[in-house]
Amino acid sequence: MEQFTLGFVDVMEVSGWYAPLLFIMFHVLRPLFFLPVVLICITGGVLFGAVAGTVYSIVGITLSSTVFYRIIKSVPSILKRLQRLKNKVWKQESSLTVSQVAVLRLVPFIHFHLLSLCLIEICVDFKDYVKASFLSNIPLAFVYTTVGQWLSRISLPLMILFLFMLAIITYLFRKKQYSLTLNEFFQLNG
């Protein structure tokens, strides 16, 4: 994978003015190469800098999410298979919020399109999905283009601390719901 990334960087450096377009298209084609989103975002930070790399990554990731949405909606068998996978990962029938998806996208080993499926399930239509996807992609692109080099050199104890902090943030952004049984309800009122 390292050789592939170095080859990609070489191609982008000699591409000239259309390098951003190639980079954005590479984000869209990324699932075909089974490359992690994080790797592409880090590469964007190296090639274009933090600001431009973040913008290009947000555009590319959002386009990739849009293509995923169209494929999922046109091929229901893939949707059912992904829903079974999601139910295995998250045992309970809880839906994540857009904020939780944004935080979970920062965790490199959680599948990107599995989180996109969570967004599809909470959004009412395509426009709502694109907006939610765009918003949840911003932290991912920003963090991994600006702090990507730091994350690649982080020690194991710091990585565990970082993941623990992400878990706390995800818990704080959860959807707060309260449920009462009939007995509890009548005891409170009676």
C-alpha positions in Angstrom: 0.0 0.0 0.0 2.9 2.3 0.7 4.3 1.9 -2.8 0.8 2.7 -4.2 0.6 5.8 -2.2 4.1 7.0 -3.2 3.2 6.3 -6.9 0.0 8.3 -6.4 1.9 11.2 -4.9 4.3 11.2 -7.8 1.5 11.3 -10.3 -0.2 14.1 -8.5 3.0 16.2 -8.3 3.4 16.1 -12.1 -0.3 16.6 -12.9 -0.3 20.4 -12.8 -3.5 22.4 -12.5 -5.8 19.4 -12.8 -4.3 17.6 -9.8 -7.1 18.7 -7.5 -9.6 17.1 -10.0 -7.6 13.9 -10.1 -7.5 13.9 -6.3 -11.2 14.4 -5.9 -11.9 11.6 -8.5 -9.5 9.4 -6.6 -11.7 9.9 -3.5 -14.7 8.7 -5.5 -12.8 5.7 -6.8 -11.2 4.9 -3.5 -13.6 2.1 -2.5 -12.6 0.1 -5.7 -9.0 0.1 -4.5 -10.0 -0.8 -0.9 -8.0 2.1 0.5 -8.9 3.8 3.8 -10.3 7.3 3.6 -7.7 8.4 6.2 -4.9 7.5 3.9 -6.3 9.6 1.1 -6.9 12.6 3.4 -3.4 12.4 4.8 -2.1 12.4 1.2 -4.2 15.4 0.4 -2.6 17.3 3.3 0.9 16.4 2.1 0.1 17.4 -1.5 -2.0 20.5 -1.2 -1.6 21.7 2.4 -4.1 21.8 5.2 -6.6 24.2 3.8 -6.8 23.1 0.1 -6.3 19.5 1.1 -9.3 19.7 3.5 -11.5 21.4 0.9 -10.6 18.8 -1.8 -11.1 15.9 0.6 -14.5 17.2 1.7 -15.6 17.5 -1.9 -14.2 14.1 -2.8 -15.6 12.3 0.3 -19.0 13.9 -0.2 -19.1 12.8 -3.8 -18.1 9.3 -2.8 -20.9 9.3 -0.2 -23.3 10.4 -2.9 -22.3 7.6 -5.3 -22.7 5.2 -2.3 -26.2 6.5 -1.7 -27.2 6.0 -5.4 -25.8 2.5 -5.5 -27.5 1.5 -2.2 -30.8 2.8 -3.4 -30.6 1.1 -6.7 -29.3 -2.3 -5.4 -31.5 -3.4 -2.5 -29.5 -6.6 -1.9 -26.4 -4.6 -1.0 -28.5 -2.5 1.4 -29.8 -5.6 3.2 -26.3 -7.1 3.5 -25.0 -3.9 4.9 -27.9 -3.6 7.4 -27.1 -7.2 8.6 -23.5 -6.1 9.1 -24.6 -3.0 10.9 -26.9 -5.0 13.2 -23.9 -7.3 14.1 -21.7 -4.3 14.9 -24.3 -2.4 16.8 -26.4 -5.0 18.7 -29.2 -2.7 19.7 -31.7 -0.9 17.4 -30.4 2.6 18.1 -29.8 5.2 15.5 -26.8 7.4 15.6 -27.0 11.2 15.3 -25.0 13.2 12.6 -22.7 14.4 15.3 -22.0 10.8 16.5 -21.3 9.7 12.9 -18.9 12.7 12.5 -17.0 11.6 15.6 -17.0 7.9 14.7 -15.6 8.8 11.2 -12.5 9.9 13.0 -11.8 6.4 14.2 -9.8 4.8 11.4 -11.0 1.2 11.8 -14.7 1.9 11.6 -15.9 1.3 8.0 -16.7 4.6 6.3 -19.7 3.3 4.3 -21.2 1.5 7.3 -21.4 4.9 8.9 -22.9 6.3 5.7 -25.6 3.6 6.0 -26.4 5.0 9.5 -26.8 8.4 7.9 -29.1 7.0 5.2 -31.3 5.5 7.9 -31.7 8.7 9.8 -32.2 11.0 6.8 -35.6 11.5 5.1 -34.4 12.1 1.6 -31.4 12.5 -0.7 -31.0 16.2 0.0 -31.0 15.6 3.7 -28.5 12.8 3.3 -26.1 15.0 1.3 -26.2 17.7 3.9 -25.7 15.2 6.8 -22.9 13.5 4.9 -21.2 16.9 4.1 -21.4 17.9 7.8 -20.1 14.6 9.1 -17.2 14.6 6.6 -15.8 18.0 7.7 -14.1 16.8 10.9 -12.7 13.7 9.2 -11.1 15.7 6.3 -9.9 18.5 8.7 -8.3 16.2 11.3 -6.5 13.9 8.9 -5.2 16.5 6.5 -3.9 18.8 9.3 -2.9 16.3 11.9 -2.3 13.3 9.7 1.5 13.3 10.1 1.1 13.5 13.9 -1.3 10.6 14.0 1.0 8.4 12.0 3.8 8.9 14.6 1.7 8.7 17.7 2.6 6.2 20.4 0.3 3.4 21.5 -0.6 5.0 24.9 -1.5 8.3 23.3 -3.6 6.5 20.7 -5.5 4.7 23.4 -6.0 8.0 25.2 -7.2 9.6 21.9 -9.7 6.7 21.3 -10.9 6.9 24.9 -11.6 10.7 24.4 -13.4 9.9 21.1 -15.6 7.4 23.0 -16.5 10.0 25.6 -17.3 12.6 22.9 -19.5 10.0 21.1 -21.3 9.3 24.4 -21.9 13.0 25.0 -23.4 13.5 21.5 -25.8 10.6 21.8 -29.5 11.0 21.2 -30.9 11.5 24.7 -34.1 9.4 25.1 -36.0 8.5 28.2 -38.4 5.6 28.4 -40.7 4.6 31.2 -42.6 1.5 31.7 -46.3 1.7 32.5 -45.6 0.8 36.1 -43.0 3.6 36.5 -45.4 6.1 34.8 -48.3 5.3 37.1 -46.1 5.3 40.2 -44.8 8.8 39.3 -48.4 10.1 38.8 -50.2 8.3 41.4 
